[in-house]
Amino acid sequence: MTPDQRTYVAYRLKRAGEVLGEAEVMLANGYLIAATSRLYYACFYAVSALLLSEGMGSSKHTGVKALFNREWIKTGRLPAEMGDLYRDLFDSRQLGDYVDLTSFQQEAVETWLTEAKAFVERIAQEIAKSTC
């Protein structure tokens, strides 16, 4: 990995952590659609960092999702549940942003928050292993 790539990977992981914090604040204040969107973006930043750590990337969210599934989920490098969470958050963000009358349950978003924190942490561990 080049020094520039390391900088961008570190930035993306930092953003993932910041956005998880934003999601917590939004969830605590009852902004469930906004919290869901931020949870997706936390995972998106983490996955983007993972892709970049191996010299990959995409300018589209669907491309990032496809690369993540192809390179890490289908190969078994990461558990299928992580792919499921990423897909569910992607789909839920799309609903929240673009479909009228969408709502989410507090308990579901709380569960996603816990899972997204574990997701980001696991990806950070994978990146750390690959850059040692």
mmCIF file of the C-alpha atoms, coordinates in Angstrom:
data_MODEL
# 
_entry.id   MODEL 
# 
loop_
_atom_site.group_PDB 
_atom_site.id 
_atom_site.type_symbol 
_atom_site.label_atom_id 
_atom_site.label_alt_id 
_atom_site.label_comp_id 
_atom_site.label_asym_id 
_atom_site.label_entity_id 
_atom_site.label_seq_id 
_atom_site.pdbx_PDB_ins_code 
_atom_site.Cartn_x 
_atom_site.Cartn_y 
_atom_site.Cartn_z 
_atom_site.occupancy 
_atom_site.B_iso_or_equiv 
_atom_site.pdbx_formal_charge 
_atom_site.auth_seq_id 
_atom_site.auth_comp_id 
_atom_site.auth_asym_id 
_atom_site.auth_atom_id 
_atom_site.pdbx_PDB_model_num 
ATOM 1   C CA . MET A 1 1   ? 0.000   0.000   0.000  1.00 0.00 ? 1   MET A CA 1 
ATOM 2   C CA . THR A 1 2   ? 1.328   3.424   -0.923 1.00 0.00 ? 2   THR A CA 1 
ATOM 3   C CA . PRO A 1 3   ? 1.611   6.227   1.655  1.00 0.00 ? 3   PRO A CA 1 
ATOM 4   C CA . ASP A 1 4   ? -1.321  8.009   -0.024 1.00 0.00 ? 4   ASP A CA 1 
ATOM 5   C CA . GLN A 1 5   ? -3.444  4.858   0.181  1.00 0.00 ? 5   GLN A CA 1 
ATOM 6   C CA . ARG A 1 6   ? -2.565  4.487   3.876  1.00 0.00 ? 6   ARG A CA 1 
ATOM 7   C CA . THR A 1 7   ? -3.700  8.068   4.457  1.00 0.00 ? 7   THR A CA 1 
ATOM 8   C CA . TYR A 1 8   ? -7.020  7.473   2.725  1.00 0.00 ? 8   TYR A CA 1 
ATOM 9   C CA . VAL A 1 9   ? -7.583  4.141   4.476  1.00 0.00 ? 9   VAL A CA 1 
ATOM 10  C CA . ALA A 1 10  ? -6.949  5.766   7.865  1.00 0.00 ? 10  ALA A CA 1 
ATOM 11  C CA . TYR A 1 11  ? -9.257  8.648   6.965  1.00 0.00 ? 11  TYR A CA 1 
ATOM 12  C CA . ARG A 1 12  ? -12.060 6.326   5.889  1.00 0.00 ? 12  ARG A CA 1 
ATOM 13  C CA . LEU A 1 13  ? -11.791 4.309   9.115  1.00 0.00 ? 13  LEU A CA 1 
ATOM 14  C CA . LYS A 1 14  ? -11.802 7.527   11.150 1.00 0.00 ? 14  LYS A CA 1 
ATOM 15  C CA . ARG A 1 15  ? -14.912 8.701   9.287  1.00 0.00 ? 15  ARG A CA 1 
ATOM 16  C CA . ALA A 1 16  ? -16.580 5.351   9.970  1.00 0.00 ? 16  ALA A CA 1 
ATOM 17  C CA . GLY A 1 17  ? -16.069 5.878   13.696 1.00 0.00 ? 17  GLY A CA 1 
ATOM 18  C CA . GLU A 1 18  ? -17.285 9.471   13.569 1.00 0.00 ? 18  GLU A CA 1 
ATOM 19  C CA . VAL A 1 19  ? -20.395 8.507   11.652 1.00 0.00 ? 19  VAL A CA 1 
ATOM 20  C CA . LEU A 1 20  ? -21.195 5.775   14.174 1.00 0.00 ? 20  LEU A CA 1 
ATOM 21  C CA . GLY A 1 21  ? -21.175 8.521   16.799 1.00 0.00 ? 21  GLY A CA 1 
ATOM 22  C CA . GLU A 1 22  ? -23.525 10.612  14.671 1.00 0.00 ? 22  GLU A CA 1 
ATOM 23  C CA . ALA A 1 23  ? -25.861 7.626   14.383 1.00 0.00 ? 23  ALA A CA 1 
ATOM 24  C CA . GLU A 1 24  ? -25.914 7.217   18.171 1.00 0.00 ? 24  GLU A CA 1 
ATOM 25  C CA . VAL A 1 25  ? -26.921 10.851  18.643 1.00 0.00 ? 25  VAL A CA 1 
ATOM 26  C CA . MET A 1 26  ? -29.643 10.609  16.018 1.00 0.00 ? 26  MET A CA 1 
ATOM 27  C CA . LEU A 1 27  ? -30.954 7.363   17.472 1.00 0.00 ? 27  LEU A CA 1 
ATOM 28  C CA . ALA A 1 28  ? -31.005 8.815   20.987 1.00 0.00 ? 28  ALA A CA 1 
ATOM 29  C CA . ASN A 1 29  ? -33.077 11.716  19.696 1.00 0.00 ? 29  ASN A CA 1 
ATOM 30  C CA . GLY A 1 30  ? -35.560 9.575   17.779 1.00 0.00 ? 30  GLY A CA 1 
ATOM 31  C CA . TYR A 1 31  ? -34.313 10.331  14.260 1.00 0.00 ? 31  TYR A CA 1 
ATOM 32  C CA . LEU A 1 32  ? -34.503 6.721   13.118 1.00 0.00 ? 32  LEU A CA 1 
ATOM 33  C CA . ILE A 1 33  ? -34.281 7.282   9.361  1.00 0.00 ? 33  ILE A CA 1 
ATOM 34  C CA . ALA A 1 34  ? -31.278 9.578   9.768  1.00 0.00 ? 34  ALA A CA 1 
ATOM 35  C CA . ALA A 1 35  ? -29.640 7.134   12.196 1.00 0.00 ? 35  ALA A CA 1 
ATOM 36  C CA . THR A 1 36  ? -30.136 4.303   9.717  1.00 0.00 ? 36  THR A CA 1 
ATOM 37  C CA . SER A 1 37  ? -28.559 6.352   6.961  1.00 0.00 ? 37  SER A CA 1 
ATOM 38  C CA . ARG A 1 38  ? -25.549 7.144   9.151  1.00 0.00 ? 38  ARG A CA 1 
ATOM 39  C CA . LEU A 1 39  ? -25.165 3.457   10.065 1.00 0.00 ? 39  LEU A CA 1 
ATOM 40  C CA . TYR A 1 40  ? -25.032 2.587   6.393  1.00 0.00 ? 40  TYR A CA 1 
ATOM 41  C CA . TYR A 1 41  ? -22.424 5.272   5.780  1.00 0.00 ? 41  TYR A CA 1 
ATOM 42  C CA . ALA A 1 42  ? -20.287 4.064   8.687  1.00 0.00 ? 42  ALA A CA 1 
ATOM 43  C CA . CYS A 1 43  ? -20.187 0.622   7.093  1.00 0.00 ? 43  CYS A CA 1 
ATOM 44  C CA . PHE A 1 44  ? -19.671 2.128   3.630  1.00 0.00 ? 44  PHE A CA 1 
ATOM 45  C CA . TYR A 1 45  ? -16.615 4.073   4.816  1.00 0.00 ? 45  TYR A CA 1 
ATOM 46  C CA . ALA A 1 46  ? -15.215 0.947   6.466  1.00 0.00 ? 46  ALA A CA 1 
ATOM 47  C CA . VAL A 1 47  ? -15.776 -1.177  3.350  1.00 0.00 ? 47  VAL A CA 1 
ATOM 48  C CA . SER A 1 48  ? -14.256 1.564   1.187  1.00 0.00 ? 48  SER A CA 1 
ATOM 49  C CA . ALA A 1 49  ? -11.176 1.514   3.416  1.00 0.00 ? 49  ALA A CA 1 
ATOM 50  C CA . LEU A 1 50  ? -10.979 -2.269  3.126  1.00 0.00 ? 50  LEU A CA 1 
ATOM 51  C CA . LEU A 1 51  ? -11.205 -2.123  -0.650 1.00 0.00 ? 51  LEU A CA 1 
ATOM 52  C CA . LEU A 1 52  ? -8.587  0.598   -0.857 1.00 0.00 ? 52  LEU A CA 1 
ATOM 53  C CA . SER A 1 53  ? -6.254  -1.338  1.432  1.00 0.00 ? 53  SER A CA 1 
ATOM 54  C CA . GLU A 1 54  ? -6.057  -3.915  -1.357 1.00 0.00 ? 54  GLU A CA 1 
ATOM 55  C CA . GLY A 1 55  ? -5.951  -1.422  -4.216 1.00 0.00 ? 55  GLY A CA 1 
ATOM 56  C CA . MET A 1 56  ? -9.628  -1.613  -5.160 1.00 0.00 ? 56  MET A CA 1 
ATOM 57  C CA . GLY A 1 57  ? -12.462 0.847   -5.218 1.00 0.00 ? 57  GLY A CA 1 
ATOM 58  C CA . SER A 1 58  ? -15.550 2.031   -7.007 1.00 0.00 ? 58  SER A CA 1 
ATOM 59  C CA . SER A 1 59  ? -17.137 5.404   -7.594 1.00 0.00 ? 59  SER A CA 1 
ATOM 60  C CA . LYS A 1 60  ? -20.617 3.927   -7.022 1.00 0.00 ? 60  LYS A CA 1 
ATOM 61  C CA . HIS A 1 61  ? -22.207 2.543   -3.882 1.00 0.00 ? 61  HIS A CA 1 
ATOM 62  C CA . THR A 1 62  ? -23.448 -0.496  -5.800 1.00 0.00 ? 62  THR A CA 1 
ATOM 63  C CA . GLY A 1 63  ? -19.912 -1.103  -7.034 1.00 0.00 ? 63  GLY A CA 1 
ATOM 64  C CA . VAL A 1 64  ? -18.518 -0.990  -3.496 1.00 0.00 ? 64  VAL A CA 1 
ATOM 65  C CA . LYS A 1 65  ? -21.217 -3.435  -2.390 1.00 0.00 ? 65  LYS A CA 1 
ATOM 66  C CA . ALA A 1 66  ? -20.483 -5.782  -5.308 1.00 0.00 ? 66  ALA A CA 1 
ATOM 67  C CA . LEU A 1 67  ? -16.718 -5.754  -4.718 1.00 0.00 ? 67  LEU A CA 1 
ATOM 68  C CA . PHE A 1 68  ? -17.186 -6.370  -0.997 1.00 0.00 ? 68  PHE A CA 1 
ATOM 69  C CA . ASN A 1 69  ? -19.431 -9.347  -1.700 1.00 0.00 ? 69  ASN A CA 1 
ATOM 70  C CA . ARG A 1 70  ? -17.180 -10.759 -4.418 1.00 0.00 ? 70  ARG A CA 1 
ATOM 71  C CA . GLU A 1 71  ? -13.828 -10.299 -2.668 1.00 0.00 ? 71  GLU A CA 1 
ATOM 72  C CA . TRP A 1 72  ? -14.644 -10.862 1.010  1.00 0.00 ? 72  TRP A CA 1 
ATOM 73  C CA . ILE A 1 73  ? -18.037 -12.446 1.533  1.00 0.00 ? 73  ILE A CA 1 
ATOM 74  C CA . LYS A 1 74  ? -18.239 -15.037 -1.246 1.00 0.00 ? 74  LYS A CA 1 
ATOM 75  C CA . THR A 1 75  ? -14.605 -16.027 -0.639 1.00 0.00 ? 75  THR A CA 1 
ATOM 76  C CA . GLY A 1 76  ? -15.260 -16.565 3.066  1.00 0.00 ? 76  GLY A CA 1 
ATOM 77  C CA . ARG A 1 77  ? -12.688 -13.991 4.152  1.00 0.00 ? 77  ARG A CA 1 
ATOM 78  C CA . LEU A 1 78  ? -15.475 -12.386 6.172  1.00 0.00 ? 78  LEU A CA 1 
ATOM 79  C CA . PRO A 1 79  ? -18.665 -14.032 7.459  1.00 0.00 ? 79  PRO A CA 1 
ATOM 80  C CA . ALA A 1 80  ? -21.831 -13.975 5.372  1.00 0.00 ? 80  ALA A CA 1 
ATOM 81  C CA . GLU A 1 81  ? -23.611 -12.108 8.176  1.00 0.00 ? 81  GLU A CA 1 
ATOM 82  C CA . MET A 1 82  ? -21.452 -9.082  7.462  1.00 0.00 ? 82  MET A CA 1 
ATOM 83  C CA . GLY A 1 83  ? -22.578 -9.126  3.847  1.00 0.00 ? 83  GLY A CA 1 
ATOM 84  C CA . ASP A 1 84  ? -26.175 -9.452  4.999  1.00 0.00 ? 84  ASP A CA 1 
ATOM 85  C CA . LEU A 1 85  ? -25.863 -6.466  7.341  1.00 0.00 ? 85  LEU A CA 1 
ATOM 86  C CA . TYR A 1 86  ? -24.232 -4.314  4.682  1.00 0.00 ? 86  TYR A CA 1 
ATOM 87  C CA . ARG A 1 87  ? -26.956 -5.199  2.168  1.00 0.00 ? 87  ARG A CA 1 
ATOM 88  C CA . ASP A 1 88  ? -29.742 -4.588  4.721  1.00 0.00 ? 88  ASP A CA 1 
ATOM 89  C CA . LEU A 1 89  ? -28.343 -1.181  5.684  1.00 0.00 ? 89  LEU A CA 1 
ATOM 90  C CA . PHE A 1 90  ? -27.856 -0.260  2.018  1.00 0.00 ? 90  PHE A CA 1 
ATOM 91  C CA . ASP A 1 91  ? -31.467 -1.212  1.231  1.00 0.00 ? 91  ASP A CA 1 
ATOM 92  C CA . SER A 1 92  ? -32.810 0.528   4.331  1.00 0.00 ? 92  SER A CA 1 
ATOM 93  C CA . ARG A 1 93  ? -30.920 3.726   3.562  1.00 0.00 ? 93  ARG A CA 1 
ATOM 94  C CA . GLN A 1 94  ? -32.366 3.663   0.048  1.00 0.00 ? 94  GLN A CA 1 
ATOM 95  C CA . LEU A 1 95  ? -35.872 3.284   1.476  1.00 0.00 ? 95  LEU A CA 1 
ATOM 96  C CA . GLY A 1 96  ? -35.387 6.032   4.029  1.00 0.00 ? 96  GLY A CA 1 
ATOM 97  C CA . ASP A 1 97  ? -33.942 8.446   1.499  1.00 0.00 ? 97  ASP A CA 1 
ATOM 98  C CA . TYR A 1 98  ? -36.200 7.783   -1.474 1.00 0.00 ? 98  TYR A CA 1 
ATOM 99  C CA . VAL A 1 99  ? -39.467 6.123   -0.444 1.00 0.00 ? 99  VAL A CA 1 
ATOM 100 C CA . ASP A 1 100 ? -42.205 8.179   1.177  1.00 0.00 ? 100 ASP A CA 1 
ATOM 101 C CA . LEU A 1 101 ? -43.900 6.928   4.329  1.00 0.00 ? 101 LEU A CA 1 
ATOM 102 C CA . THR A 1 102 ? -40.906 4.790   5.302  1.00 0.00 ? 102 THR A CA 1 
ATOM 103 C CA . SER A 1 103 ? -40.317 4.260   9.002  1.00 0.00 ? 103 SER A CA 1 
ATOM 104 C CA . PHE A 1 104 ? -38.074 2.073   11.113 1.00 0.00 ? 104 PHE A CA 1 
ATOM 105 C CA . GLN A 1 105 ? -38.579 0.542   14.534 1.00 0.00 ? 105 GLN A CA 1 
ATOM 106 C CA . GLN A 1 106 ? -36.418 1.798   17.424 1.00 0.00 ? 106 GLN A CA 1 
ATOM 107 C CA . GLU A 1 107 ? -35.409 -1.749  18.370 1.00 0.00 ? 107 GLU A CA 1 
ATOM 108 C CA . ALA A 1 108 ? -34.304 -2.562  14.828 1.00 0.00 ? 108 ALA A CA 1 
ATOM 109 C CA . VAL A 1 109 ? -32.124 0.533   14.598 1.00 0.00 ? 109 VAL A CA 1 
ATOM 110 C CA . GLU A 1 110 ? -30.640 -0.187  18.032 1.00 0.00 ? 110 GLU A CA 1 
ATOM 111 C CA . THR A 1 111 ? -29.731 -3.689  16.831 1.00 0.00 ? 111 THR A CA 1 
ATOM 112 C CA . TRP A 1 112 ? -28.223 -2.280  13.634 1.00 0.00 ? 112 TRP A CA 1 
ATOM 113 C CA . LEU A 1 113 ? -26.139 0.127   15.719 1.00 0.00 ? 113 LEU A CA 1 
ATOM 114 C CA . THR A 1 114 ? -24.656 -2.714  17.740 1.00 0.00 ? 114 THR A CA 1 
ATOM 115 C CA . GLU A 1 115 ? -24.027 -4.744  14.600 1.00 0.00 ? 115 GLU A CA 1 
ATOM 116 C CA . ALA A 1 116 ? -22.540 -1.784  12.701 1.00 0.00 ? 116 ALA A CA 1 
ATOM 117 C CA . LYS A 1 117 ? -20.080 -1.102  15.531 1.00 0.00 ? 117 LYS A CA 1 
ATOM 118 C CA . ALA A 1 118 ? -18.922 -4.727  15.380 1.00 0.00 ? 118 ALA A CA 1 
ATOM 119 C CA . PHE A 1 119 ? -18.785 -4.537  11.569 1.00 0.00 ? 119 PHE A CA 1 
ATOM 120 C CA . VAL A 1 120 ? -16.524 -1.475  11.559 1.00 0.00 ? 120 VAL A CA 1 
ATOM 121 C CA . GLU A 1 121 ? -14.301 -2.968  14.251 1.00 0.00 ? 121 GLU A CA 1 
ATOM 122 C CA . ARG A 1 122 ? -13.919 -6.244  12.357 1.00 0.00 ? 122 ARG A CA 1 
ATOM 123 C CA . ILE A 1 123 ? -12.994 -4.420  9.161  1.00 0.00 ? 123 ILE A CA 1 
ATOM 124 C CA . ALA A 1 124 ? -10.441 -2.318  11.048 1.00 0.00 ? 124 ALA A CA 1 
ATOM 125 C CA . GLN A 1 125 ? -8.930  -5.576  12.357 1.00 0.00 ? 125 GLN A CA 1 
ATOM 126 C CA . GLU A 1 126 ? -8.791  -7.050  8.849  1.00 0.00 ? 126 GLU A CA 1 
ATOM 127 C CA . ILE A 1 127 ? -7.037  -3.954  7.530  1.00 0.00 ? 127 ILE A CA 1 
ATOM 128 C CA . ALA A 1 128 ? -4.567  -4.020  10.433 1.00 0.00 ? 128 ALA A CA 1 
ATOM 129 C CA . LYS A 1 129 ? -3.767  -7.676  9.708  1.00 0.00 ? 129 LYS A CA 1 
ATOM 130 C CA . SER A 1 130 ? -3.175  -7.030  6.030  1.00 0.00 ? 130 SER A CA 1 
ATOM 131 C CA . THR A 1 131 ? -0.933  -4.000  6.574  1.00 0.00 ? 131 THR A CA 1 
ATOM 132 C CA . CYS A 1 132 ? 1.389   -5.532  9.159  1.00 0.00 ? 132 CYS A CA 1 
# 
